[in-house]
Amino acid sequence: MKTMNKYKVTTNINSFALEHERLQMSVCVLCRKVANRFTDAFSRNEYDITGICEHCQNRIGYGEDMSDEG
């Protein structure tokens, strides 16, 4: 069982390192395209947090009004 847990930790660390490298290279973690142009600060900030480019953010609905009003 210890071997399996060690494998999971190593896999998670490797995945984190890969995603960090993609962010450093300005590559979207979803579409794997270069993410270096943003139309507003929100999209850029969201990319810095999630690694998702503005095009993919728009595709999945980031930034839309998520409130329960109306």
C-alpha positions, 0 to 999 in steps of 0.5 A: 500500500505504501508503494501505491501512495508514493506513486500517487504523490509522485504523479501529483508532483509531476503533474504540478510541475508540468502545469507550472511549466506550461504556465511559464511558457504561456500555454493553455492547460486545456487547448495547449495553445499559446496564451499571451493575448488577453482583452481584459485584466479579468481574463489575464488574472484568471489565466494566472490562477487557472492556466486557462486561456481567454478563448477557453475561458469564454468557451466554458463560461468564465466571467459570466454573471453567476449570481442567482438574481433574475 
